[in-house]
Amino acid sequence: MGEYVDLSGVRTWYETQGDGDPLVLLHGGFCTNDTWGAQRADLAGEYRLFLPERRAHGHTPDVAGPLSYQDMADDTVAFLERVVEGPAHLVGWSDGGVVALLVAAARPDLVRRVVLIGATFRPSPECFADPGMLDAMTSDGPDLEFFRELYVAATPDGADHWPVVADKVIDMWRTQPTLTPEDLARVRAPTLVMSGDDDMMTLEHTIALYRAVPGSQLAVVPGASHLVPLEQPDRVNRMILDHLAQDAVETMMPIRRAVSQGG
């Protein structure tokens, strides 16, 4: 069961599970905490999980005005300060990965380690493997039916509000995020960048993200799509747990990491 906390006027729903060091799971766009179902048991066996549902997602109501990653990152900072009460590991999937990047860059004091799954740092026309896919997305179309059902089952705003939220999210994807390599260079938390080998964004974009975040690690999961946490949960969960428990990266023949390893 979950509960609400007021974060600067955003009545935010969150759930908790497990014991140990805090780990915040940040869901994807249009998603709810239900989409972490294949991760929760494994991760809660090692960590205290915190699962907030962002504004206009799941049980958390919409707010006036457009949606922005920056506002959702500010909400997450408030969540870390008010509910977690200190630094935590962040695992962000898709939009949740964008939020994790923004939080890690702005508030390194609140972030221990980061896992980004299918994340972007530029708007969809610049990074999607199929930039035209948003043109086919409509609130009543088949591409969003799965997400509409998730929304209707949880939202306190009522089913009739779905078209408003759908338009807001799609508009956000068209124009956000607008991070630069210089912005990403401010991330200091040890970071794992993960994607499917047939992900929604191009592999080139994922590699650019990996290269821009200092000292990050890259995992491209074979035979996987943007839904890799659902498709290959055992593999994804193991990589998350290994990364969060890792003290340092030490390899026998460093190239990219040669400077940080003293080579």
C-alpha positions as CSV (number, residue, x, y, z in Angstrom):
1,M,0.0,0.0,0.0
2,G,1.1,3.6,-0.6
3,E,0.4,7.0,0.8
4,Y,0.5,10.7,-0.2
5,V,2.9,13.4,0.7
6,D,2.6,17.1,-0.3
7,L,5.6,18.3,-2.3
8,S,5.2,22.0,-2.8
9,G,1.6,21.6,-3.8
10,V,1.9,18.3,-5.7
11,R,0.0,15.6,-3.8
12,T,2.5,12.8,-4.6
13,W,1.7,9.1,-4.2
14,Y,4.5,6.8,-3.2
15,E,5.1,3.3,-2.0
16,T,7.9,1.7,0.0
17,Q,9.2,-1.9,0.3
18,G,12.1,-3.7,1.7
19,D,14.9,-2.7,4.1
20,G,18.5,-1.4,3.7
21,D,20.0,1.6,2.0
22,P,17.5,3.8,0.1
23,L,16.8,3.1,-3.5
24,V,14.4,5.3,-5.5
25,L,12.7,3.8,-8.6
26,L,11.6,6.4,-11.1
27,H,9.0,5.0,-13.6
28,G,8.7,5.9,-17.3
29,G,6.4,8.3,-19.0
30,F,2.7,7.3,-19.0
31,C,3.6,4.6,-16.4
32,T,2.8,3.7,-12.9
33,N,4.6,1.8,-10.2
34,D,3.0,-1.4,-11.5
35,T,5.5,-1.4,-14.3
36,W,8.3,-2.1,-11.8
37,G,6.6,-5.4,-10.9
38,A,9.4,-7.5,-12.3
39,Q,12.0,-5.6,-10.3
40,R,10.5,-5.0,-6.9
41,A,11.1,-8.3,-5.1
42,D,14.7,-8.7,-6.2
43,L,15.7,-5.1,-5.4
44,A,13.7,-5.0,-2.1
45,G,15.7,-8.0,-1.0
46,E,18.7,-5.7,-0.8
47,Y,17.4,-2.2,-0.4
48,R,14.7,0.0,1.0
49,L,12.7,0.9,-2.1
50,F,10.9,4.2,-2.5
51,L,8.5,4.4,-5.5
52,P,7.1,7.9,-6.1
53,E,4.5,8.4,-8.9
54,R,5.2,11.7,-10.6
55,R,2.7,14.5,-11.3
56,A,0.0,13.4,-13.7
57,H,1.0,9.7,-13.4
58,G,-0.6,6.9,-11.5
59,H,-2.2,8.0,-8.3
60,T,-0.6,11.4,-8.4
61,P,-3.0,14.1,-9.8
62,D,-2.2,16.4,-12.7
63,V,-1.3,20.0,-12.0
64,A,-2.1,23.2,-14.0
65,G,0.1,24.0,-17.0
66,P,2.5,21.9,-19.1
67,L,4.6,19.1,-17.9
68,S,8.3,19.5,-17.7
69,Y,11.2,17.3,-16.8
70,Q,12.6,20.1,-14.6
71,D,9.5,20.3,-12.5
72,M,9.5,16.6,-12.1
73,A,13.1,16.7,-11.1
74,D,12.3,19.4,-8.5
75,D,9.5,17.2,-7.2
76,T,12.0,14.3,-6.9
77,V,14.5,16.5,-5.0
78,A,11.7,17.5,-2.6
79,F,10.8,13.8,-2.2
80,L,14.5,12.9,-1.4
81,E,14.6,15.6,1.2
82,R,11.2,15.1,2.8
83,V,10.5,11.4,2.5
84,V,13.8,9.6,2.0
85,E,15.5,12.2,4.2
86,G,18.9,12.0,2.6
87,P,20.9,10.6,-0.4
88,A,19.7,7.5,-2.3
89,H,20.5,5.4,-5.3
90,L,18.3,6.3,-8.3
91,V,17.1,3.8,-10.9
92,G,15.3,5.6,-13.7
93,W,13.6,4.1,-16.7
94,S,12.9,6.2,-19.8
95,D,11.4,9.5,-18.5
96,G,12.5,8.4,-15.1
97,G,16.0,8.3,-16.4
98,V,15.8,11.9,-17.6
99,V,14.6,12.9,-14.1
100,A,17.4,11.0,-12.5
101,L,20.0,12.7,-14.7
102,L,18.6,16.2,-13.8
103,V,18.6,15.4,-10.1
104,A,22.1,13.9,-10.2
105,A,23.5,16.9,-12.0
106,A,21.8,19.5,-9.8
107,R,22.0,17.8,-6.4
108,P,25.0,15.4,-6.2
109,D,24.6,15.5,-2.4
110,L,21.4,13.6,-2.7
111,V,22.5,10.9,-5.2
112,R,24.7,7.9,-4.5
113,R,24.6,5.8,-7.6
114,V,22.5,5.9,-10.7
115,V,21.1,3.4,-13.2
116,L,19.6,4.9,-16.4
117,I,17.4,2.5,-18.5
118,G,16.4,3.7,-22.0
119,A,17.0,7.4,-21.1
120,T,17.5,10.4,-23.3
121,F,19.1,13.8,-22.9
122,R,17.6,15.5,-26.1
123,P,14.1,15.8,-27.4
124,S,12.6,13.0,-29.5
125,P,13.2,14.4,-33.0
126,E,16.9,14.3,-32.2
127,C,17.2,10.9,-30.6
128,F,14.3,8.5,-31.5
129,A,15.1,5.7,-33.8
130,D,11.7,6.5,-35.5
131,P,11.2,10.3,-35.1
132,G,7.8,10.1,-36.7
133,M,6.4,7.7,-34.1
134,L,4.9,10.6,-32.0
135,D,2.9,11.8,-35.0
136,A,1.0,8.5,-34.8
137,M,0.3,8.8,-31.1
138,T,-3.2,10.0,-30.1
139,S,-5.0,9.7,-26.8
140,D,-7.6,7.3,-28.3
141,G,-5.2,5.5,-30.6
142,P,-3.9,1.9,-30.3
143,D,-0.3,2.9,-29.6
144,L,-1.3,4.4,-26.2
145,E,-4.1,1.9,-25.2
146,F,-1.9,0.0,-22.7
147,F,-0.9,3.3,-21.0
148,R,-4.5,4.6,-21.1
149,E,-5.6,1.5,-19.1
150,L,-2.8,2.1,-16.6
151,Y,-3.8,5.7,-16.2
152,V,-7.6,5.1,-15.8
153,A,-7.0,2.4,-13.2
154,A,-5.1,4.7,-10.9
155,T,-5.7,8.4,-11.5
156,P,-7.7,10.5,-9.0
157,D,-8.5,12.9,-11.9
158,G,-10.9,10.5,-13.6
159,A,-10.8,8.8,-17.0
160,D,-12.0,11.9,-18.8
161,H,-8.7,13.6,-18.0
162,W,-6.6,11.1,-20.0
163,P,-6.6,13.1,-23.3
164,V,-5.2,16.2,-21.4
165,V,-2.3,14.2,-19.9
166,A,-1.6,12.3,-23.1
167,D,-1.2,15.6,-25.0
168,K,1.0,17.1,-22.2
169,V,3.4,14.1,-22.2
170,I,3.6,14.0,-26.0
171,D,4.3,17.7,-26.2
172,M,7.0,17.3,-23.6
173,W,8.7,14.6,-25.6
174,R,8.7,16.8,-28.7
175,T,10.7,19.6,-27.0
176,Q,12.4,18.2,-24.0
177,P,14.9,17.4,-22.5
178,T,17.5,19.8,-23.8
179,L,20.6,18.7,-21.9
180,T,24.0,19.3,-23.3
181,P,27.2,17.2,-22.8
182,E,28.4,20.0,-20.5
183,D,25.2,19.5,-18.4
184,L,25.8,15.8,-18.2
185,A,29.5,16.3,-17.2
186,R,28.1,17.6,-13.9
187,V,26.9,14.2,-12.9
188,R,29.3,12.8,-10.3
189,A,27.4,9.7,-9.1
190,P,28.7,6.4,-10.6
191,T,26.3,5.7,-13.4
192,L,25.2,2.7,-15.4
193,V,23.7,3.6,-18.8
194,M,21.5,0.7,-20.0
195,S,19.4,0.1,-23.2
196,G,18.0,-2.6,-25.3
197,D,19.8,-3.2,-28.6
198,D,16.6,-2.3,-30.4
199,D,15.6,0.5,-28.1
200,M,13.3,3.5,-28.8
201,M,16.2,5.8,-29.1
202,T,19.2,5.3,-31.4
203,L,22.2,3.4,-30.1
204,E,24.3,6.4,-31.2
205,H,22.3,8.6,-28.7
206,T,22.8,6.1,-25.9
207,I,26.5,6.0,-26.6
208,A,26.7,9.8,-26.6
209,L,25.0,9.8,-23.2
210,Y,27.5,7.2,-21.9
211,R,30.4,9.3,-23.2
212,A,29.2,12.5,-21.6
213,V,28.6,11.2,-18.1
214,P,32.0,11.0,-16.4
215,G,33.2,7.5,-15.6
216,S,29.9,5.9,-16.6
217,Q,29.4,2.3,-17.6
218,L,27.5,1.0,-20.7
219,A,25.2,-2.0,-21.0
220,V,23.5,-2.8,-24.3
221,V,21.2,-5.8,-23.7
222,P,21.0,-8.1,-26.7
223,G,17.6,-9.1,-28.0
224,A,15.8,-6.4,-26.1
225,S,13.7,-3.3,-26.7
226,H,12.7,-0.2,-24.7
227,L,10.8,-2.6,-22.4
228,V,13.9,-4.5,-21.4
229,P,13.1,-4.5,-17.6
230,L,10.0,-6.5,-18.5
231,E,11.5,-8.6,-21.2
232,Q,14.7,-9.7,-19.3
233,P,14.1,-8.9,-15.6
234,D,16.6,-11.4,-14.2
235,R,19.4,-10.0,-16.3
236,V,18.4,-6.4,-15.7
237,N,18.0,-6.9,-11.9
238,R,21.4,-8.5,-11.7
239,M,23.1,-5.6,-13.5
240,I,21.3,-3.1,-11.3
241,L,22.3,-4.9,-8.1
242,D,25.9,-5.4,-9.3
243,H,26.3,-1.8,-10.1
244,L,24.8,-0.5,-6.9
245,A,27.1,-2.8,-4.9
246,Q,30.3,-2.0,-6.9
247,D,33.0,0.0,-5.1
248,A,35.0,1.0,-8.2
249,V,35.6,0.0,-11.8
250,E,39.0,-1.8,-12.3
251,T,39.9,-3.3,-15.6
252,M,43.1,-4.9,-16.9
253,M,43.4,-2.7,-20.0
254,P,41.7,0.6,-19.5
255,I,41.3,3.0,-22.4
256,R,38.5,5.4,-21.7
257,R,39.1,5.1,-17.9
258,A,43.0,5.1,-18.2
259,V,43.2,8.6,-16.7
260,S,40.9,7.9,-13.7
261,Q,42.8,4.7,-13.1
262,G,46.2,6.4,-13.2
263,G,47.3,4.9,-16.5
